[in-house]
Amino acid sequence: MITPEPPFVPGLELAAALYEDAVRPLLESAYPQLRYAAARIGPGSEVLGFDTARSTDHDWGPRLQLFLTPEDAELYGAAITALLAEYLPRQIRGWSTHYRRTGDPHNPVSHLEPVAGATVDHRVTVHHLPGWLTTRLGPRAAAWIDTDPATTDWLALPQQRLAELTAGTVLRDDHGTFTAVRRRLRWYPDQLWRYLMACQWQRIAQEEAFVGRCAETGDELGAAIVAARLARDLMRLALLQHRTYAPYSRWLGRAFARLPADPALGPALRAALAATDHGTRERHLCDAYESAARTHNALALTEPIDPTCRPYHSRPYQVLHADRFVHALRRTVTDPDLRDLPPTGSVDQWADSSDLLGRPAAHHAAVDALVGQVH
């Protein structure tokens, strides 16, 4: 007989219950003097608040991270893991605390199941903050506990990784260090923000005329694909304009839908993607361009720019001429570390390979090489 699953509980709520009902009392009893941070951050749909009942089928459940000092992690980490394995309750809010690993090295996921043995294979992981930051954000990240990232460090950070650190929930932070790092990485410095928006406008400027050119040659599929690329770039621009890190593609639409954006933008993008003829597609893309342009003007970062579309030089395609926004923003970037850089932006503005973005050392090296060619 198959046991029905309990009612769905958002993962962040489940993490808080795991901590308050089980982990905190056990640590207070066994290690009353221990100072640490407890949080649910990192990978997982629940960290961004996007989990649903579907998420429960793998790598989801009552879980959280404990952050100790490096010295305490060395002294107590293994013992804490063993303590929790023995004494954690077998369920939290009806959900098992035991994870079964698939054992497949090519698909290393885990699934909740009732406890079969004397101990729980739980997901309360013990870390020290410098090590966790280095693993998730790159080889120089441990320094950000005390200092701000350098420009090249910011450019090498995928927005998804920044979102994973700065979202989620912090349940305890005795030293305050963990909270300080999250605050330091909450959003880009002003000059970098301006530069990244210029780079995002540059992506739009480079392709906005291609929709019309593809259609003119009878390439409707090509026109639709370029329109979809532009829609994605406009969504990511909107997230930048509203100071929100863009998650990877699975959650981009949901993150975009949360924005207090111009109400015309979303419907215009949906209509452009649904269009089956060039005239309709172009009209709705222009509505979307003009919405993004109005939002730019509302930010008052540059002089006001005419937000209306116009012909692409002598060709009969309607475009925004997004390069106008690129140049206006670049004129406001006075930071010597940024002003001479090419309009390539941060790593996930020019790369979207998960295999690259999942290797912090690789994209830090790529950004170092790119910036080094300029400086």
Steps between C-alpha positions, in 0.01 A plus 500: 500500500638839398498756781367835376731797528422759767373844398759713323693741721729763341858393546608812689219444750610138533861607560391738776295225664793258478725752670265618773343164583805277472843639413512794740390298808750223423789745457407694813502177699820351359703817429354782711796734442515450123456812288389452142272611218208295368345568161334352195683643201675366191348281228140388512176649373382569855784747562344739245147412611418318176443148633168325447366153571688383189828596667456229762598220260876556547757706691232670708395469860595608853855625458726788598862604544693564819799736480767472769837666527769304313642385833162385635411333173819295528435415866127437498379458143510122480360461851208734426419308182500172699294651783230613260505168317416325826260740668318699233129427495406273216246748368446876493152625408424153370804491269781250556839633603674202335637518145571202279786555257470357151865399490516602134812716450349646182174596675587549868157596630327387817144422599313520829389168642410359843795410719599136450791481746610628837630834370376771267687592183409865547576819311617726782845575367783653703736753339734783577415818312834556318489149358136521394552836330805370315313194375191687388640836384864453411859500621504856635159492669625431853649851505152651467435424865710809574519696173285582199552299181722657237348598165632186331351287779155652448524443125582132559195435721195347329183667619352160589781443752451848646127434531568170678711676762288810557155333491384214719473542875742562787381337820791593726829689471692524824810664357320725249757406235258307285249787496779747417605300193141478380459875546825567312380295201135608512536709184758643264684824575343793314769539234500128425119498481509774237766314300304171511182670383693656212627154409148359509374777273794419271371145453165642393662757270695229322197289405192723492520545121546128433131423555403712202789382286415133560135561414597694188685194368208269578670348805206500741660242727817709523295813574315320779824373652658846500181643652522241777863595565401866521214417736743322730740795489220744577393289798853494633525876442181550702648300787814717490290816492312380809819397682416130500744222419388289206472127569580242237252424223265269690401780738551807282132542416389466860760748621396743227131460593575616855640835388307823548571563133310706243178300456534527122826305484389146581195499268709651218762227533240224508327644194829534310584135570153385396500699174505309171561790264766768489276804536340373820831383643670832426216704648506311829879504519488877459250519786746302712799714397312818582396363838864423585599846379241669721630305799853613414388864500319453831828392660643846417852362462555683171345789314149408375508305173218494245335161569325460164595257225612616158625351169830317496699747288370468142348156554128458568534337842377667816757489783582696813863568406599367840856617448377844613448354848836327491683824427302702753575255779866460403542879530402473868757226573805682634659217700843440340460124545183504289498789258742344250362147509322367190120474538513128578386524860498226762560136425135403457442786256732328253483133603207280589663157512412335830822302481698824492294697750518210744881522511593819686874471442444474125284808460720703735794409276303592188404841641856564619623430148238724338565792734875446475486558125366851567714596800 
